[in-house]
Amino acid sequence: IFRPLFTSLTAALGGPAATMATALAAGLFFFAAAVALAWRLAEGRTRYLIVVLMATLPSIYGGFRIFAFAEASATPRPFAEALVLFGFVALLAKRLPLAFACMALAAAFHPIMALAGIAVLAIWTLMDDRRWLWAWISVGALALIAAAAGVAPFDRIIQPIDAQWLEILVTRSPLLFPDLWAAKSVGRIVAKSSALLIAASFAPPQTRKLFTIVVLVGASGIIAAHILGDRLHLLLAIQAQTWRFLWIVSAMGSAAAALCVVELWSRDQISRLTLVFLGLALVLSQYGIVSSVFAATALALRFGFTGATITIPNAAFWGVVGIAACLLLFGVGFAHYQIQQALSLVPADMAGKVAGALGAPMDLTLVAVAAAIWVVAIRWRPPLWSIAAVAAVAALLVPLSWDRRSEESAFTDKTPPLRDLQQALAARPGEIYWVNGI
């Protein structure tokens, strides 16, 4: 679906304008999906906190900080992701045909990104009605028959990747192989999964079911990538990139975190301490091992003290909260310090690109913390006129701030197109392969 739509838009607006319009449409579409999900998951102020945390908590998934959900870019990925979230909304609303339609449309945009949603849908239907088992077994059997018959692309299910090409991929694209990811990647996975599991422990049945399945699908994606890709080197397994299942863990984990903020803070001190450690795990997720320890502590507090009546002196409780706040500020500040140190070592004309690669402009975790504190600790409701004023200012700032192109890219987009190059491309239709961004 994406290619003909973008081709038509490019023909009508030109390449740069079509790219910007598509990126803007992707952001708005995903925002609409996040709002729909929030309104289905919660009520009152919690809905707004879900949207804020989905926008401000780290959205990176996988290794090497390359991919994130809801990318502001002219690719089919964010459209497929939004459709998967709409499919989750349909599942929560018990509208199964609509959920199937959303997943099918998502697959038409980007089958790899949609695969996580399809996996959730498959497990959901199996839990509802075991008769679906035969339908999904039939689909798997047909795929294996097609593989045995040599029908593309199913023949790649049992075909190992060429050894020389595998060596090139390992060297040039290590993000494809979870075994090569840095330890810090574990923190992001564990923190978001912990938020989903803790939220599932007190959520309504349908929400609990969805959150649990999302964690299961994320784990199965990593396991499949490890066994079928890293170990057996099967071609289709590497191409399918099942580690991308983690994007739903990242997106839904942010939504679950908002539910944890509201619910846990309203309970006893053990629940509040659970929230403190979960918050540290989420905000400091770039520190893989440390974040994982905080997440494990939150899980232990939540599930190890269920039903226990334990009283913690106020001084000890607020002491822990104070230490957590100091750790939070130190962790965020140290991350910024490391980024600035890295930027000081690169040429000035490359600083913008390196900053973008390091995620420096996207660190909004303190905004997430401030929003969480507002919801649980500040009951004052601002007057309508102040909300309208903030919305008006935001409406003026958004057009000036959402464009993250470098000055070089913006200048290039404004220059007249190279007519000779356009004519040469038009004379030889087909795929264009960009090597090293050139």
FENHU-V17783 format. One record per backbone hydrogen bond with DSSP energy under -1.0 kcal/mol. CO is the residue of the C=O (numbers start at 1). NH is the residue of the N-H. E is the energy in kcal/mol with one decimal. If there is no record, write none. Layout:
co = {CO;CO}
nh = {NH;NH}
e = {E;E}
This chain:
co = {1;2;3;4;5;6;7;8;9;10;14;15;16;17;18;19;20;21;22;23;24;25;26;27;28;29;30;31;32;33;34;35;36;37;38;43;44;45;46;47;48;49;50;51;52;53;59;67;71;73;76;77;78;79;80;81;82;83;84;85;86;87;88;89;90;91;95;96;97;98;99;100;101;102;103;104;105;106;110;111;114;115;116;117;118;119;120;121;122;123;124;125;129;130;132;133;134;135;136;137;138;139;140;141;142;143;144;145;146;147;151;153;154;156;159;162;163;164;165;166;167;168;169;173;174;177;178;182;183;185;186;187;188;189;190;191;192;193;194;195;196;199;199;204;205;206;207;208;209;210;211;212;213;214;215;216;217;218;219;220;221;222;223;224;225;226;227;228;233;234;235;236;241;242;243;244;245;246;247;248;249;250;251;252;253;254;255;256;257;258;259;260;261;264;268;269;270;271;272;273;274;275;276;277;278;279;280;282;284;286;287;288;289;290;291;292;293;294;295;296;297;298;299;300;305;313;314;315;316;317;318;319;320;321;322;323;324;325;326;327;328;329;330;331;332;333;334;335;336;337;338;339;340;342;343;347;350;351;352;353;354;355;359;360;362;364;365;366;367;368;369;370;371;372;373;374;383;384;385;386;387;388;389;390;391;392;393;394;397;398;406;407;408;409;410;417;418;419;420;421;422;423;435}
nh = {5;6;7;8;9;10;11;12;13;14;18;19;20;21;22;23;24;25;26;27;28;29;30;31;32;33;34;35;36;37;38;39;40;41;42;46;47;49;50;51;52;53;54;55;56;57;69;61;73;75;80;81;82;83;84;85;86;87;88;89;90;91;92;93;95;94;99;100;101;102;103;104;105;106;107;108;109;110;114;115;118;119;120;121;122;123;124;125;126;127;128;129;132;133;136;137;138;139;140;141;142;143;144;145;146;147;148;149;151;150;155;156;157;236;235;166;167;168;169;170;171;172;173;176;177;180;181;185;186;189;190;191;192;193;194;195;196;197;198;199;200;202;203;208;209;210;211;212;213;214;215;216;217;218;219;220;221;222;223;224;225;226;227;228;230;231;232;234;161;238;239;240;244;245;246;247;248;250;251;252;253;254;255;256;257;258;259;260;261;262;263;264;265;267;272;273;274;275;276;277;278;279;280;281;282;283;284;285;287;288;291;292;293;294;295;296;297;298;299;300;301;302;303;304;308;317;318;319;320;321;322;323;324;325;326;327;328;329;330;331;332;333;334;335;336;337;338;339;340;341;342;343;344;345;346;350;354;355;356;357;358;360;362;363;364;368;369;370;371;372;373;374;375;376;377;378;387;388;389;390;391;392;393;394;395;396;397;398;401;402;410;411;412;413;414;419;422;423;424;425;426;427;438}
e = {-1.6;-3.0;-2.6;-2.3;-2.2;-2.5;-2.2;-1.6;-2.8;-2.4;-2.3;-2.3;-2.3;-2.6;-2.3;-2.3;-2.4;-2.4;-2.4;-2.1;-2.4;-2.5;-2.4;-2.3;-2.2;-1.8;-2.5;-2.5;-2.4;-2.4;-2.5;-2.5;-1.1;-2.0;-2.0;-1.1;-1.2;-1.9;-2.3;-1.7;-2.4;-2.9;-2.3;-1.3;-1.6;-2.3;-1.8;-2.0;-1.6;-1.9;-2.2;-2.5;-2.3;-2.0;-2.1;-2.2;-2.3;-2.0;-2.0;-2.2;-2.1;-2.1;-2.5;-1.7;-3.0;-1.5;-1.8;-2.5;-2.2;-2.4;-2.3;-2.5;-2.4;-2.4;-2.3;-1.6;-1.1;-2.9;-2.1;-1.2;-2.4;-2.2;-2.1;-2.5;-2.5;-2.3;-2.6;-2.4;-1.9;-2.2;-1.6;-2.7;-2.0;-1.9;-2.3;-2.4;-2.1;-1.9;-2.2;-2.8;-2.5;-1.9;-2.2;-2.5;-2.5;-2.0;-2.6;-1.9;-2.8;-1.1;-1.4;-1.7;-1.9;-2.0;-3.2;-2.6;-1.9;-1.6;-2.4;-2.6;-1.6;-3.1;-3.0;-1.9;-2.0;-2.6;-1.5;-1.5;-1.5;-1.5;-2.9;-2.5;-1.8;-2.2;-2.4;-1.9;-1.9;-2.4;-2.7;-2.3;-2.2;-1.2;-1.0;-3.1;-2.5;-2.1;-2.8;-2.3;-2.1;-2.4;-2.0;-2.2;-3.0;-2.5;-2.3;-2.3;-2.2;-1.7;-2.4;-2.7;-2.2;-2.3;-2.8;-2.3;-2.4;-1.4;-2.3;-2.8;-3.0;-1.8;-2.4;-2.8;-2.7;-2.1;-1.7;-2.2;-1.2;-2.5;-2.6;-2.4;-1.8;-1.4;-1.4;-2.6;-1.9;-1.2;-1.3;-2.3;-2.3;-1.8;-2.5;-2.3;-1.3;-1.4;-1.9;-2.5;-2.2;-2.0;-2.1;-2.4;-2.4;-2.9;-2.1;-2.1;-2.2;-2.8;-2.3;-1.0;-2.0;-1.0;-3.3;-2.1;-2.1;-2.2;-2.5;-2.6;-2.2;-2.2;-2.3;-2.4;-2.5;-2.2;-2.8;-2.2;-1.8;-2.7;-2.9;-1.5;-2.1;-2.1;-2.4;-2.5;-2.6;-2.3;-2.1;-2.6;-2.5;-2.5;-2.7;-2.9;-2.5;-2.6;-3.0;-2.0;-2.0;-2.2;-2.6;-2.0;-2.5;-2.3;-2.2;-2.5;-1.7;-1.2;-1.2;-1.5;-2.5;-2.8;-2.0;-2.2;-2.2;-2.2;-1.1;-1.0;-1.4;-1.6;-2.3;-2.5;-2.4;-2.2;-2.4;-2.2;-2.1;-2.0;-2.5;-1.5;-1.6;-2.4;-2.1;-2.4;-2.4;-2.2;-2.3;-2.6;-2.4;-1.3;-2.1;-2.9;-1.4;-2.2;-2.6;-2.4;-2.5;-2.4;-1.0;-1.1;-2.4;-2.6;-2.2;-2.4;-2.5;-1.6;-1.8}
